Amino acid sequence: MRTEQQVIGIVEALEREYPEALCSLVYEKDYELLFAVRLAAQCTDERVNRVTPALFARFPSLEAFAQADIAEVEELIRSCGFFRTKARDIVLCAQILLSRFGGKVPDTMEALLTLPGVGRKTANLILGDIYALPGSTVVDTHCIRLSNRLGLVDGLKDPVKIESVLREILPPDKSSDFCHRVVLHGRAVCNARKPNCDVCCCSAFCKTFLGD
């Protein structure tokens, strides 16, 4: 585990390297982010961003999604993989948002987890990006990999356990942005196959690089 000073050093290094900690999924409406995240499961954000313009144009409102023919949604999102399950979840989610939540994306973890296809990762992303809720911690594959390499966690692979640890050690007001920056850093520098430690902004605090 890193010391409090090392944790702050990692957070600040990533802030300098990636000042704009933005979600890479493109959306305009709250529910569009929710649906885009569902499409991103086992799929790249780049691919999702190619698919969603036509999807959101064809169904320009939550009501339109709720009334959509699932087969038509399937065709529009086919290239995202697992398209049948995702199409069903999106249409059902739209119906539930209208019937139970007045057409609003919920602002609590408990309510979000009742929606089809929504797990803690998606819920935390919504809470952080839409509602700016302190402590929102999105644990994806990049976060799992980098949290272990940096020494923020010790050999953990379970996203829920990693989320719990990060909530304890990260400043709550920086958690959401930290997770976005970890994704950017994981793609650009600390990739899965071979981390480029020589140009890593976090090397001075990194457990793997320092060998401790």
Order of alpha helices (4+ residues) and beta strands (2+ residues): alpha-alpha-alpha-alpha-alpha-alpha-alpha-alpha-alpha-alpha-alpha-alpha
